[in-house]
Amino acid sequence: MAHSHLGMVTDGRYIYVVTGQYGPQCRGPTARNFVLDTKTKQWQDLPPLPVPRYHLYNYFC
């Protein structure tokens, strides 16, 4: 999972984590995405982005 520059949103139960960068020093980007079910406290993988992105903004612009 990314350590910085990731995008997060919640619908009240699920927390979605999208893309970002590994490590604290602006290392490489990731295409991986995850969702946390706050009731079960379980993480699940979501489908990856087509290409790694350093920041969520780059994906939606």
PyMOL Python script that loads the backbone (N, CA, C, O; Angstrom):
from pymol import cmd

cmd.read_pdbstr("""\
ATOM      1  N   MET A   1       0.848  -1.177   0.000  1.00  0.00           N
ATOM      2  CA  MET A   1       0.000   0.000   0.000  1.00  0.00           C
ATOM      3  C   MET A   1       0.891   1.236   0.000  1.00  0.00           C
ATOM      4  O   MET A   1       1.971   1.236   0.590  1.00  0.00           O
ATOM      5  N   ALA A   2       0.431   2.277  -0.660  1.00  0.00           N
ATOM      6  CA  ALA A   2       1.179   3.524  -0.716  1.00  0.00           C
ATOM      7  C   ALA A   2       1.326   4.136   0.674  1.00  0.00           C
ATOM      8  O   ALA A   2       0.479   3.942   1.546  1.00  0.00           O
ATOM      9  N   HIS A   3       2.409   4.875   0.864  1.00  0.00           N
ATOM     10  CA  HIS A   3       2.670   5.545   2.139  1.00  0.00           C
ATOM     11  C   HIS A   3       2.407   7.037   2.082  1.00  0.00           C
ATOM     12  O   HIS A   3       2.239   7.672   3.123  1.00  0.00           O
ATOM     13  N   SER A   4       2.366   7.615   0.879  1.00  0.00           N
ATOM     14  CA  SER A   4       2.113   9.049   0.751  1.00  0.00           C
ATOM     15  C   SER A   4       1.388   9.331  -0.554  1.00  0.00           C
ATOM     16  O   SER A   4       1.368   8.499  -1.461  1.00  0.00           O
ATOM     17  N   HIS A   5       0.802  10.497  -0.638  1.00  0.00           N
ATOM     18  CA  HIS A   5       0.120  10.989  -1.831  1.00  0.00           C
ATOM     19  C   HIS A   5      -1.030  10.093  -2.292  1.00  0.00           C
ATOM     20  O   HIS A   5      -1.438  10.155  -3.452  1.00  0.00           O
ATOM     21  N   LEU A   6      -1.543   9.281  -1.409  1.00  0.00           N
ATOM     22  CA  LEU A   6      -2.652   8.408  -1.780  1.00  0.00           C
ATOM     23  C   LEU A   6      -3.976   9.151  -1.653  1.00  0.00           C
ATOM     24  O   LEU A   6      -4.084  10.131  -0.916  1.00  0.00           O
ATOM     25  N   GLY A   7      -4.966   8.678  -2.370  1.00  0.00           N
ATOM     26  CA  GLY A   7      -6.305   9.235  -2.263  1.00  0.00           C
ATOM     27  C   GLY A   7      -7.144   8.356  -1.352  1.00  0.00           C
ATOM     28  O   GLY A   7      -7.049   7.129  -1.398  1.00  0.00           O
ATOM     29  N   MET A   8      -7.969   8.990  -0.521  1.00  0.00           N
ATOM     30  CA  MET A   8      -8.842   8.237   0.377  1.00  0.00           C
ATOM     31  C   MET A   8     -10.232   8.855   0.365  1.00  0.00           C
ATOM     32  O   MET A   8     -10.388  10.073   0.282  1.00  0.00           O
ATOM     33  N   VAL A   9     -11.244   7.984   0.451  1.00  0.00           N
ATOM     34  CA  VAL A   9     -12.623   8.423   0.560  1.00  0.00           C
ATOM     35  C   VAL A   9     -13.390   7.349   1.324  1.00  0.00           C
ATOM     36  O   VAL A   9     -13.006   6.180   1.310  1.00  0.00           O
ATOM     37  N   THR A  10     -14.460   7.741   1.983  1.00  0.00           N
ATOM     38  CA  THR A  10     -15.272   6.776   2.716  1.00  0.00           C
ATOM     39  C   THR A  10     -16.745   7.019   2.439  1.00  0.00           C
ATOM     40  O   THR A  10     -17.164   8.131   2.117  1.00  0.00           O
ATOM     41  N   ASP A  11     -17.513   5.962   2.572  1.00  0.00           N
ATOM     42  CA  ASP A  11     -18.969   6.075   2.480  1.00  0.00           C
ATOM     43  C   ASP A  11     -19.603   5.835   3.842  1.00  0.00           C
ATOM     44  O   ASP A  11     -20.821   5.691   3.954  1.00  0.00           O
ATOM     45  N   GLY A  12     -18.772   5.794   4.874  1.00  0.00           N
ATOM     46  CA  GLY A  12     -19.254   5.557   6.230  1.00  0.00           C
ATOM     47  C   GLY A  12     -18.915   4.167   6.731  1.00  0.00           C
ATOM     48  O   GLY A  12     -18.657   3.991   7.921  1.00  0.00           O
ATOM     49  N   ARG A  13     -18.910   3.199   5.871  1.00  0.00           N
ATOM     50  CA  ARG A  13     -18.519   1.844   6.245  1.00  0.00           C
ATOM     51  C   ARG A  13     -17.187   1.456   5.625  1.00  0.00           C
ATOM     52  O   ARG A  13     -16.326   0.892   6.300  1.00  0.00           O
ATOM     53  N   TYR A  14     -17.017   1.749   4.364  1.00  0.00           N
ATOM     54  CA  TYR A  14     -15.805   1.362   3.647  1.00  0.00           C
ATOM     55  C   TYR A  14     -14.881   2.563   3.483  1.00  0.00           C
ATOM     56  O   TYR A  14     -15.334   3.684   3.252  1.00  0.00           O
ATOM     57  N   ILE A  15     -13.579   2.312   3.605  1.00  0.00           N
ATOM     58  CA  ILE A  15     -12.568   3.324   3.325  1.00  0.00           C
ATOM     59  C   ILE A  15     -11.801   2.840   2.100  1.00  0.00           C
ATOM     60  O   ILE A  15     -11.197   1.767   2.113  1.00  0.00           O
ATOM     61  N   TYR A  16     -11.834   3.645   1.050  1.00  0.00           N
ATOM     62  CA  TYR A  16     -11.167   3.314  -0.200  1.00  0.00           C
ATOM     63  C   TYR A  16      -9.828   4.042  -0.266  1.00  0.00           C
ATOM     64  O   TYR A  16      -9.753   5.243  -0.006  1.00  0.00           O
ATOM     65  N   VAL A  17      -8.775   3.311  -0.614  1.00  0.00           N
ATOM     66  CA  VAL A  17      -7.424   3.861  -0.744  1.00  0.00           C
ATOM     67  C   VAL A  17      -6.984   3.643  -2.184  1.00  0.00           C
ATOM     68  O   VAL A  17      -6.960   2.515  -2.675  1.00  0.00           O
ATOM     69  N   VAL A  18      -6.633   4.744  -2.859  1.00  0.00           N
ATOM     70  CA  VAL A  18      -6.351   4.690  -4.283  1.00  0.00           C
ATOM     71  C   VAL A  18      -4.972   5.262  -4.581  1.00  0.00           C
ATOM     72  O   VAL A  18      -4.653   6.381  -4.178  1.00  0.00           O
ATOM     73  N   THR A  19      -4.150   4.479  -5.296  1.00  0.00           N
ATOM     74  CA  THR A  19      -2.855   4.876  -5.842  1.00  0.00           C
ATOM     75  C   THR A  19      -1.923   5.534  -4.809  1.00  0.00           C
ATOM     76  O   THR A  19      -2.118   5.342  -3.609  1.00  0.00           O
ATOM     77  N   GLY A  20      -0.933   6.291  -5.241  1.00  0.00           N
ATOM     78  CA  GLY A  20       0.001   6.957  -4.340  1.00  0.00           C
ATOM     79  C   GLY A  20       1.443   6.548  -4.583  1.00  0.00           C
ATOM     80  O   GLY A  20       1.780   5.964  -5.613  1.00  0.00           O
ATOM     81  N   GLN A  21       2.293   6.871  -3.603  1.00  0.00           N
ATOM     82  CA  GLN A  21       3.723   6.605  -3.701  1.00  0.00           C
ATOM     83  C   GLN A  21       4.184   5.754  -2.520  1.00  0.00           C
ATOM     84  O   GLN A  21       3.655   5.852  -1.413  1.00  0.00           O
ATOM     85  N   TYR A  22       5.184   4.918  -2.789  1.00  0.00           N
ATOM     86  CA  TYR A  22       5.788   4.123  -1.723  1.00  0.00           C
ATOM     87  C   TYR A  22       6.810   4.955  -0.965  1.00  0.00           C
ATOM     88  O   TYR A  22       7.501   5.784  -1.558  1.00  0.00           O
ATOM     89  N   GLY A  23       6.907   4.742   0.326  1.00  0.00           N
ATOM     90  CA  GLY A  23       7.960   5.363   1.126  1.00  0.00           C
ATOM     91  C   GLY A  23       7.779   6.848   1.365  1.00  0.00           C
ATOM     92  O   GLY A  23       6.928   7.490   0.749  1.00  0.00           O
ATOM     93  N   PRO A  24       8.589   7.389   2.267  1.00  0.00           N
ATOM     94  CA  PRO A  24       8.472   8.805   2.636  1.00  0.00           C
ATOM     95  C   PRO A  24       9.249   9.756   1.727  1.00  0.00           C
ATOM     96  O   PRO A  24       9.097  10.971   1.860  1.00  0.00           O
ATOM     97  N   GLN A  25      10.063   9.258   0.824  1.00  0.00           N
ATOM     98  CA  GLN A  25      10.947  10.108   0.033  1.00  0.00           C
ATOM     99  C   GLN A  25      10.551  10.155  -1.440  1.00  0.00           C
ATOM    100  O   GLN A  25      11.423  10.172  -2.308  1.00  0.00           O
ATOM    101  N   CYS A  26       9.274  10.175  -1.732  1.00  0.00           N
ATOM    102  CA  CYS A  26       8.785  10.267  -3.115  1.00  0.00           C
ATOM    103  C   CYS A  26       9.370   9.178  -3.998  1.00  0.00           C
ATOM    104  O   CYS A  26       9.926   9.461  -5.059  1.00  0.00           O
ATOM    105  N   ARG A  27       9.248   7.972  -3.570  1.00  0.00           N
ATOM    106  CA  ARG A  27       9.683   6.827  -4.375  1.00  0.00           C
ATOM    107  C   ARG A  27       8.646   6.541  -5.447  1.00  0.00           C
ATOM    108  O   ARG A  27       7.742   7.344  -5.677  1.00  0.00           O
ATOM    109  N   GLY A  28       8.779   5.408  -6.094  1.00  0.00           N
ATOM    110  CA  GLY A  28       7.926   5.075  -7.229  1.00  0.00           C
ATOM    111  C   GLY A  28       6.443   5.019  -6.915  1.00  0.00           C
ATOM    112  O   GLY A  28       6.046   4.824  -5.766  1.00  0.00           O
ATOM    113  N   PRO A  29       5.622   5.192  -7.957  1.00  0.00           N
ATOM    114  CA  PRO A  29       4.172   5.157  -7.788  1.00  0.00           C
ATOM    115  C   PRO A  29       3.637   3.728  -7.791  1.00  0.00           C
ATOM    116  O   PRO A  29       4.345   2.776  -8.120  1.00  0.00           O
ATOM    117  N   THR A  30       2.383   3.613  -7.420  1.00  0.00           N
ATOM    118  CA  THR A  30       1.711   2.322  -7.435  1.00  0.00           C
ATOM    119  C   THR A  30       0.394   2.435  -8.190  1.00  0.00           C
ATOM    120  O   THR A  30      -0.201   3.512  -8.250  1.00  0.00           O
ATOM    121  N   ALA A  31      -0.051   1.353  -8.751  1.00  0.00           N
ATOM    122  CA  ALA A  31      -1.360   1.285  -9.412  1.00  0.00           C
ATOM    123  C   ALA A  31      -2.367   0.544  -8.538  1.00  0.00           C
ATOM    124  O   ALA A  31      -3.530   0.391  -8.910  1.00  0.00           O
ATOM    125  N   ARG A  32      -1.916   0.090  -7.384  1.00  0.00           N
ATOM    126  CA  ARG A  32      -2.770  -0.737  -6.529  1.00  0.00           C
ATOM    127  C   ARG A  32      -3.784   0.090  -5.753  1.00  0.00           C
ATOM    128  O   ARG A  32      -3.531   1.245  -5.410  1.00  0.00           O
ATOM    129  N   ASN A  33      -4.935  -0.517  -5.483  1.00  0.00           N
ATOM    130  CA  ASN A  33      -6.036   0.114  -4.757  1.00  0.00           C
ATOM    131  C   ASN A  33      -6.594  -0.879  -3.757  1.00  0.00           C
ATOM    132  O   ASN A  33      -6.547  -2.090  -3.971  1.00  0.00           O
ATOM    133  N   PHE A  34      -7.121  -0.354  -2.663  1.00  0.00           N
ATOM    134  CA  PHE A  34      -7.598  -1.206  -1.576  1.00  0.00           C
ATOM    135  C   PHE A  34      -8.875  -0.641  -0.986  1.00  0.00           C
ATOM    136  O   PHE A  34      -9.198   0.532  -1.173  1.00  0.00           O
ATOM    137  N   VAL A  35      -9.594  -1.489  -0.272  1.00  0.00           N
ATOM    138  CA  VAL A  35     -10.763  -1.045   0.477  1.00  0.00           C
ATOM    139  C   VAL A  35     -10.726  -1.716   1.853  1.00  0.00           C
ATOM    140  O   VAL A  35     -10.439  -2.907   1.968  1.00  0.00           O
ATOM    141  N   LEU A  36     -11.019  -0.934   2.884  1.00  0.00           N
ATOM    142  CA  LEU A  36     -11.104  -1.442   4.257  1.00  0.00           C
ATOM    143  C   LEU A  36     -12.562  -1.456   4.669  1.00  0.00           C
ATOM    144  O   LEU A  36     -13.236  -0.427   4.615  1.00  0.00           O
ATOM    145  N   ASP A  37     -13.051  -2.612   5.080  1.00  0.00           N
ATOM    146  CA  ASP A  37     -14.391  -2.740   5.643  1.00  0.00           C
ATOM    147  C   ASP A  37     -14.253  -2.438   7.131  1.00  0.00           C
ATOM    148  O   ASP A  37     -13.660  -3.230   7.864  1.00  0.00           O
ATOM    149  N   THR A  38     -14.786  -1.317   7.587  1.00  0.00           N
ATOM    150  CA  THR A  38     -14.587  -0.905   8.978  1.00  0.00           C
ATOM    151  C   THR A  38     -15.374  -1.756   9.973  1.00  0.00           C
ATOM    152  O   THR A  38     -15.083  -1.732  11.169  1.00  0.00           O
ATOM    153  N   LYS A  39     -16.361  -2.502   9.497  1.00  0.00           N
ATOM    154  CA  LYS A  39     -17.096  -3.399  10.404  1.00  0.00           C
ATOM    155  C   LYS A  39     -16.321  -4.685  10.660  1.00  0.00           C
ATOM    156  O   LYS A  39     -16.253  -5.155  11.796  1.00  0.00           O
ATOM    157  N   THR A  40     -15.737  -5.255   9.610  1.00  0.00           N
ATOM    158  CA  THR A  40     -15.007  -6.519   9.761  1.00  0.00           C
ATOM    159  C   THR A  40     -13.516  -6.305   9.996  1.00  0.00           C
ATOM    160  O   THR A  40     -12.803  -7.235  10.374  1.00  0.00           O
ATOM    161  N   LYS A  41     -13.039  -5.061   9.768  1.00  0.00           N
ATOM    162  CA  LYS A  41     -11.610  -4.711   9.899  1.00  0.00           C
ATOM    163  C   LYS A  41     -10.740  -5.501   8.921  1.00  0.00           C
ATOM    164  O   LYS A  41      -9.587  -5.811   9.220  1.00  0.00           O
ATOM    165  N   GLN A  42     -11.296  -5.823   7.755  1.00  0.00           N
ATOM    166  CA  GLN A  42     -10.584  -6.590   6.738  1.00  0.00           C
ATOM    167  C   GLN A  42     -10.288  -5.726   5.514  1.00  0.00           C
ATOM    168  O   GLN A  42     -11.150  -5.000   5.019  1.00  0.00           O
ATOM    169  N   TRP A  43      -9.039  -5.825   5.040  1.00  0.00           N
ATOM    170  CA  TRP A  43      -8.636  -5.156   3.805  1.00  0.00           C
ATOM    171  C   TRP A  43      -8.879  -6.086   2.625  1.00  0.00           C
ATOM    172  O   TRP A  43      -8.726  -7.302   2.744  1.00  0.00           O
ATOM    173  N   GLN A  44      -9.256  -5.514   1.488  1.00  0.00           N
ATOM    174  CA  GLN A  44      -9.377  -6.268   0.246  1.00  0.00           C
ATOM    175  C   GLN A  44      -8.726  -5.476  -0.876  1.00  0.00           C
ATOM    176  O   GLN A  44      -8.747  -4.245  -0.875  1.00  0.00           O
ATOM    177  N   ASP A  45      -8.150  -6.188  -1.829  1.00  0.00           N
ATOM    178  CA  ASP A  45      -7.611  -5.551  -3.025  1.00  0.00           C
ATOM    179  C   ASP A  45      -8.753  -5.139  -3.941  1.00  0.00           C
ATOM    180  O   ASP A  45      -9.769  -5.826  -4.041  1.00  0.00           O
ATOM    181  N   LEU A  46      -8.571  -4.016  -4.600  1.00  0.00           N
ATOM    182  CA  LEU A  46      -9.465  -3.585  -5.668  1.00  0.00           C
ATOM    183  C   LEU A  46      -8.703  -3.709  -6.978  1.00  0.00           C
ATOM    184  O   LEU A  46      -7.480  -3.841  -6.953  1.00  0.00           O
ATOM    185  N   PRO A  47      -9.377  -3.672  -8.118  1.00  0.00           N
ATOM    186  CA  PRO A  47      -8.653  -3.730  -9.395  1.00  0.00           C
ATOM    187  C   PRO A  47      -7.635  -2.582  -9.484  1.00  0.00           C
ATOM    188  O   PRO A  47      -7.915  -1.472  -9.031  1.00  0.00           O
ATOM    189  N   PRO A  48      -6.472  -2.840 -10.058  1.00  0.00           N
ATOM    190  CA  PRO A  48      -5.453  -1.790 -10.170  1.00  0.00           C
ATOM    191  C   PRO A  48      -5.814  -0.777 -11.258  1.00  0.00           C
ATOM    192  O   PRO A  48      -6.635  -1.051 -12.134  1.00  0.00           O
ATOM    193  N   LEU A  49      -5.189   0.387 -11.185  1.00  0.00           N
ATOM    194  CA  LEU A  49      -5.300   1.372 -12.257  1.00  0.00           C
ATOM    195  C   LEU A  49      -4.582   0.831 -13.483  1.00  0.00           C
ATOM    196  O   LEU A  49      -3.747  -0.064 -13.351  1.00  0.00           O
ATOM    197  N   PRO A  50      -4.879   1.345 -14.669  1.00  0.00           N
ATOM    198  CA  PRO A  50      -4.202   0.863 -15.878  1.00  0.00           C
ATOM    199  C   PRO A  50      -2.684   1.080 -15.840  1.00  0.00           C
ATOM    200  O   PRO A  50      -1.928   0.264 -16.368  1.00  0.00           O
ATOM    201  N   VAL A  51      -2.243   2.168 -15.223  1.00  0.00           N
ATOM    202  CA  VAL A  51      -0.815   2.463 -15.069  1.00  0.00           C
ATOM    203  C   VAL A  51      -0.605   3.070 -13.687  1.00  0.00           C
ATOM    204  O   VAL A  51      -1.523   3.682 -13.143  1.00  0.00           O
ATOM    205  N   PRO A  52       0.594   2.911 -13.103  1.00  0.00           N
ATOM    206  CA  PRO A  52       0.863   3.526 -11.795  1.00  0.00           C
ATOM    207  C   PRO A  52       0.741   5.048 -11.860  1.00  0.00           C
ATOM    208  O   PRO A  52       1.060   5.666 -12.875  1.00  0.00           O
ATOM    209  N   ARG A  53       0.280   5.632 -10.774  1.00  0.00           N
ATOM    210  CA  ARG A  53       0.148   7.087 -10.670  1.00  0.00           C
ATOM    211  C   ARG A  53       0.774   7.550  -9.357  1.00  0.00           C
ATOM    212  O   ARG A  53       0.672   6.880  -8.329  1.00  0.00           O
ATOM    213  N   TYR A  54       1.421   8.705  -9.416  1.00  0.00           N
ATOM    214  CA  TYR A  54       2.020   9.269  -8.212  1.00  0.00           C
ATOM    215  C   TYR A  54       0.988   9.902  -7.293  1.00  0.00           C
ATOM    216  O   TYR A  54       1.216  10.023  -6.089  1.00  0.00           O
ATOM    217  N   HIS A  55      -0.136  10.303  -7.851  1.00  0.00           N
ATOM    218  CA  HIS A  55      -1.135  11.004  -7.058  1.00  0.00           C
ATOM    219  C   HIS A  55      -2.490  10.801  -7.719  1.00  0.00           C
ATOM    220  O   HIS A  55      -2.573  10.698  -8.943  1.00  0.00           O
ATOM    221  N   LEU A  56      -3.520  10.745  -6.945  1.00  0.00           N
ATOM    222  CA  LEU A  56      -4.874  10.552  -7.458  1.00  0.00           C
ATOM    223  C   LEU A  56      -5.262  11.633  -8.456  1.00  0.00           C
ATOM    224  O   LEU A  56      -5.971  11.346  -9.421  1.00  0.00           O
ATOM    225  N   TYR A  57      -4.818  12.864  -8.251  1.00  0.00           N
ATOM    226  CA  TYR A  57      -5.143  13.984  -9.136  1.00  0.00           C
ATOM    227  C   TYR A  57      -4.758  13.676 -10.578  1.00  0.00           C
ATOM    228  O   TYR A  57      -5.491  14.020 -11.505  1.00  0.00           O
ATOM    229  N   ASN A  58      -3.630  13.043 -10.767  1.00  0.00           N
ATOM    230  CA  ASN A  58      -3.168  12.716 -12.119  1.00  0.00           C
ATOM    231  C   ASN A  58      -4.115  11.783 -12.851  1.00  0.00           C
ATOM    232  O   ASN A  58      -4.197  11.826 -14.079  1.00  0.00           O
ATOM    233  N   TYR A  59      -4.821  10.953 -12.129  1.00  0.00           N
ATOM    234  CA  TYR A  59      -5.702   9.968 -12.740  1.00  0.00           C
ATOM    235  C   TYR A  59      -7.003  10.604 -13.238  1.00  0.00           C
ATOM    236  O   TYR A  59      -7.514  10.217 -14.288  1.00  0.00           O
ATOM    237  N   PHE A  60      -7.536  11.565 -12.500  1.00  0.00           N
ATOM    238  CA  PHE A  60      -8.841  12.123 -12.820  1.00  0.00           C
ATOM    239  C   PHE A  60      -8.788  13.385 -13.665  1.00  0.00           C
ATOM    240  O   PHE A  60      -9.838  13.861 -14.098  1.00  0.00           O
ATOM    241  N   CYS A  61      -7.627  13.941 -13.917  1.00  0.00           N
ATOM    242  CA  CYS A  61      -7.534  15.166 -14.723  1.00  0.00           C
ATOM    243  C   CYS A  61      -7.327  14.855 -16.187  1.00  0.00           C
ATOM    244  O   CYS A  61      -7.228  15.770 -17.005  1.00  0.00           O
TER     245      CYS A  61
END
""", "prot")
cmd.dss("prot")
cmd.show_as("cartoon", "prot")
cmd.util.cbc("prot")
cmd.orient("prot")
